[in-house]
């Protein structure tokens, strides 16, 4: 029953929100965000605990301000994502502004594959639509399998409708397909600030150990593709901002595992720099740091801040 209800709620979002005028959808998102924030649910409390690490010395009032802004940013992501299928090509193209995008486009133009690694910041689906629709750059990504299966199918169909090639995270075949795309000079985009497996690398993240995926680094080592961290954020305008960071170079010496660990730490450092600048746009409503983890079924918060299956 819960799975059917979850699927129905997301279906309602895609079906109803996209019909709203954009100002009305934005206002609805803020209302839902503020309601969830006032209820002080599990997701909001976790968001504040994560912000406490990102903004050292922040007191309760500052953390409350950040979590309220963070929930509004998170719901902006959802409202925009629900509406993306009806946005015009011009609206998508003009809705994103990326600094140092040449690091990505010049590399692709030279025929070399690129791995774009992103944290859960801003609206990564809008960034993907900007690449495919606004710039005409196809790419491949990976999606976690959700419960119920119908909800996973909704997310896959939604992202494929935006021009993305979507592979399932589980099953073992994704790495090989991604490697083939990169060797052919293609683009792979991965949200890579939270480990969904037991194969992540422990890094120093804001001064404490945390595990993040080693996949981007391993793909770069396996294929010779360029690994580019990036981050996204919102401001007071309708235009989402982004920045592509310098490439992460492979160390000259060490085992493959040691090289991957060093490169993953460099990715984490790039993420941390962007998160520190715009903490309210980092939508990490889950446990991340090693000290917070415990054996448990993976969950993620839904748009109202409650925890459901991870995305």
N, C-alpha and C positions, 0 to 999 in steps of 0.2 A: 504493500500500500504506500509506504514512504517513497519507494523508488518511482512509482507511478505519479505520486504527487509532485516529486522533484521534477520529473520530466514534463509534467503538465505546466508547472510554473515557468520553466524556461521556454516552453512553447508559447505560453501566453506573452512572455516578454518579447520574443521575436515577432509574434503576431500583432501585438497591440502597440508596443512602444514605437515601432518603426512608422506607425501611422500618425503619431503625434507630431505637431509642429516642433521644431528643434527647441525653442525656448521652453515649451511645456515639458518636453522630455528632460531637459536640464533641471527644471524646477522640481519635477518628480524625483529625480535622482537625489537632489539635495534633501528633499523631505525624507526619503527612505534612509539616507545616510544619517541624518540627524536623529531620526527615531531609533535606529540601531545603536547609535553612539550613546544616547541617553539611557538605553536599557543596560548598558555595560555588560554585554554578553561576552562569551568566551573569546570570540574573535577580536573584539575591541580591546579586551584586557591583554591578549597576546600581542596585539599591535603596539600597545603602549610599552609592554615589556621589551619588545624589540627596539622601539625608538629610544628607550632608556640606554641601550648600548650604543646606538648610533649618535645620540646627542648627550655626551657625558655631562653630568652636572645638572641636567634638566630636572627641575622640581615637579611636583604633582600638577601644578597649574599649567606649566609649559607642556608636559606630556599630554594633559587633557586637550590642550589646544592642538597639539600635533595629531592626536588620534582623531579628533573631529575633522581636521583638514584631510587626514589620511582617508577617512571613510568617505568624505565628499569626493576625493580624487578617485577612490575605488569605484564609487557609484557612477562617476563620470565615465570611467572605463566601460561599465556595463551599459549605460544608456547609449553611449556612442556605438558600442559593439552591436547592440540590438538594432540600431538604425543604419549601420554601415551598408547592408544590402540594398538600401534604397538611396544612398548617397550617389550623386552624379560623379562622373570621372573628375570634373573640375573641382567639386567640393572636396574630394579626397586629395587631389593634387595640391590644392591651396590650404588644406588642413594640417599640413606637416611642413616643418622647416628644420633641416638637418645641417649642422655645422660639420665641415670636413667630410662631406659625403664623397668627395673625390677619392678618398682612400679606398672606398669600396668600388666605385665605378671605374676608376683607372685600372685597378687590378683585374676586374672582370674584362675590361676592354683589351687588356694584354693577354687574355686567354687563360688566366690562372684562376683556379677555384678559390672561393672565399667562404670562411665560416664566420658568421656574424653572431656573436654571443651577447645576450641581453639579460638583464635582471627583470624581475617583475615590477617594472616601473611604467608609468604613463599608460599608454594603450598600445600594446605590442601587436594587436590585430590591425589597428589603424596603420601602424608602421608597415605591416605586411601588405596591406591594401595599397599603401603609397608606393611600395616597391613594384608590385605587380601591375597596378592600374595607372598610377601616376608616372612611373618611370619605365614601364614595360619590361621589368626584370623579373622573370619567374624564379621561384626558389622552392626548396624542399624543407619541410620541418617535421617535427615529431610531436604527437599528441598522446597524453596519458589516457589509457582506457578508463572510462568512467562507468559507474553503475547508476542507473540501469543502462544496458547496452543501447537502448534507444536514445539516451541522452548523449552518449559518445557519438552515435551516428549523426545526431543533430550538429554537434560541434564540428565533426569532419565535413559534413555537407556544407555548413556555413563557411568554413575556411576554404574549402575547395571552390565554393562559389565566389570567393574573393581572389581566386587565381593561384592558390597555394597547392603544392603537392604535399599531402599529409600522410605520414607513416605512423603506425601504432608503436608506442614506446615498448610494449612487451612483445615477446615472440622471437627475438634474437636476430631478425633479418634486417632491422632498420640500419644498423651500422654499415653493413655491406652495400645497401642501396645508397646511403649517404656518401660513402667513399666513391662509388661509381659516378655519382653526380659531380663530385668535386674534381675527380680526375678528368672529367669532360669539360672542366672550366666553369661549372655552375656555382650557384649560391646555395648555401645551407644556413638557415637561421634557427637558432636554438635559444630558448629561455633557460638559463643555466645557472641560477643562483640557489637552487634547492635540489638536493640529491634525492632521487626517487628510487634508488637501488642501493645495494650494498657495496657498490664499486666506486663510490665517490672518493675524492681526495680530501684529507683534512688540511685546512688552510688556516692562516691567521686572518680573522675577519673582525675588524674593529677591536683588536687586542685580545680576542678570545678564539679558541678553536671552533671551527665549524666545518661541515663537510659539504662540498659542492661537486657537481658532476665533473668527471675527468674526460667525458666524451669529446668536447670541443678540442682539447689538447691532443687526445689520442688520434682524432681524425686528421688534425694538422700534421702530426708526425707520420701517420700512415700514408698520406696522400701528397704531402708537400704544399697543401693549400695554405693560404694566408689566414691567420686567426685575428679577427678584429673585435675587440670588446666595444660595446656601445651602451648608451643609456638614454632614457627618454624622460621628459617631464612636462608638466602643464604650467602655464602662467595664467594671468587674468584674461587672456585673449582666447578666441576659439581655436587658435592654432597650436598644436602640440609641437614642442621643441625636442630636438635630439642632437646627439653628438657622437661621431664615430672616432674612437680613440686610435692611437698608433698601433701598428701590428705587434703582436706578441711573438718574439723570436724564440726559436728552439735553442736551448743551450748547446754549446759545442761539444761538451763532454757529459758523460753519465749514461746510465742505463736508460732504456725507454721509459721505465716507471719513474725514474728520477727526473728525466726531462719533462714528462707529463706533469709531475707534481710541481715543478718550478713554473711551468707555463700556466697551470691552473691557479697558482698563487698570484701570478701577474694579472690574470683575468679577475680574480677576486679583488685585487688592489684597484683595478679600473672601475669595477662595480662600486667599491666603497667610496671612491672619490665622487662619483655621481650621486650616490645615496646621501652622502654627507652634505652635498650642496642642496639637494631637494628631498629631504627625508619624507615629507608628507606625500610624495608621489611614489614611494616604495610600498607596494601592496603586499607586505609579508605578514599575513594574519595566521601564520603557522609557526610551529617550533622550528628553529633553524640551528641555533648554536648547540654544540655537543652537550653542554651542561644541562640543557633543557630537554634533551631527547630521552625517551623511555620506550620500551617495547609497547607498541600500540597499533591499532588499525589506523592507516593514514586517513586524515580528514582534511578538508579545506572549508573555509567559510563560504556561505552563499551570499548573494547580494545584500542580505539583511544582517550579515555578521555572524550567523549561526554556522556551526561546523557540520559539513556534509562530506561526501567523498572528494578527494583531491582532484584538482584539474591538472 
